[in-house]
């Protein structure tokens, strides 16, 4: 059974940091490109970051320099280290796993991140 389970969300103040984790099971994790998306209330889902199978990374302009995506294939886990958090970063964060060239596309249920003073 395929599962992606996010954790690490919470309530923080502006300027603080959080690390999100997404633990995967039920598929060959190392074959998959991994992404983080977020969705704020009343807004469309927004791509945040991607890490490829070889470790290459890319980021949305809104988070570049503040967020870092990483993966640990031995632990079947993808991380999102978030720093210098802003109120605008408030959203539900979802991880996504995609096997390029196939229709394998899995999503987690999300974890809430709230940035507020």
C-alpha positions in Angstrom: 0.0 0.0 0.0 1.5 3.3 -1.1 1.7 5.9 1.6 3.2 9.4 2.0 2.9 10.8 5.5 3.9 14.4 6.3 4.8 15.6 9.7 6.5 18.5 11.4 4.0 21.3 10.8 2.9 23.7 13.5 2.5 27.2 14.6 5.6 29.4 14.6 6.4 33.1 14.6 7.7 35.1 11.7 11.4 34.5 11.2 11.4 31.1 12.8 12.2 27.8 11.2 10.5 24.4 10.8 11.5 21.1 9.2 8.8 19.1 7.5 9.3 15.4 6.9 7.4 13.1 4.5 7.8 9.4 5.1 7.1 7.1 2.1 6.2 3.4 1.9 4.9 1.0 -0.6 7.0 2.0 -3.6 10.6 2.2 -4.7 11.4 5.6 -3.2 14.8 6.1 -5.0 13.1 6.0 -8.4 10.9 8.9 -7.7 11.2 12.7 -8.1 10.0 14.3 -4.9 8.2 17.6 -4.6 6.6 19.8 -2.0 3.5 21.8 -2.7 1.5 24.1 -0.5 -2.1 25.4 -0.5 -3.2 28.4 1.5 -6.9 29.0 2.2 -8.7 30.3 -0.8 -5.7 29.9 -3.0 -4.6 27.5 -5.7 -2.0 24.8 -4.9 1.5 26.2 -5.4 4.7 24.3 -6.2 7.4 24.9 -3.6 10.4 22.7 -4.4 11.6 19.6 -6.2 14.4 17.2 -5.7 15.4 14.7 -8.4 16.5 11.2 -8.2 20.1 12.3 -8.4 19.7 15.0 -5.8 19.3 18.1 -8.1 17.0 20.7 -6.6 14.8 23.6 -7.7 12.7 26.1 -5.8 9.9 28.5 -6.3 11.1 32.1 -6.4 9.0 32.8 -3.2 11.1 30.4 -1.1 14.5 30.3 -2.8 17.2 31.0 -0.3 14.9 30.3 2.7 13.8 26.7 2.1 15.9 23.5 1.4 14.6 20.3 0.1 16.5 17.1 0.7 16.0 13.3 0.6 17.2 10.3 2.4 16.7 7.2 0.3 17.8 4.9 3.1 15.0 6.3 5.2 12.5 6.7 2.4 12.0 10.3 3.6 12.0 13.7 2.0 12.5 16.8 4.0 11.7 20.5 3.7 13.8 22.7 5.9 12.1 26.1 6.1 13.8 29.2 7.4 13.0 32.8 7.8 9.3 32.0 7.7 6.8 34.6 6.7 3.1 35.0 7.3 2.7 34.3 3.6 4.2 30.8 4.1 1.1 29.8 6.0 -0.5 26.8 4.2 -1.1 23.1 4.2 2.1 21.5 2.8 1.9 18.3 0.8 4.6 16.0 -0.5 4.3 14.4 -3.9 6.2 11.6 -5.5 6.4 11.1 -9.3 8.1 8.4 -11.3 8.9 10.2 -14.5 7.7 8.5 -17.7 5.0 6.6 -15.9 1.7 7.5 -14.4 2.8 6.9 -10.9 2.0 10.0 -8.9 1.4 9.9 -5.2 0.4 12.5 -2.7 0.4 12.9 1.1 -2.5 14.2 3.2 -0.6 17.4 4.2 0.6 19.1 7.3 -0.5 22.5 8.4 2.1 25.3 8.8 0.9 28.5 10.4 3.2 31.5 10.7 1.7 34.2 12.9 2.8 36.6 15.5 
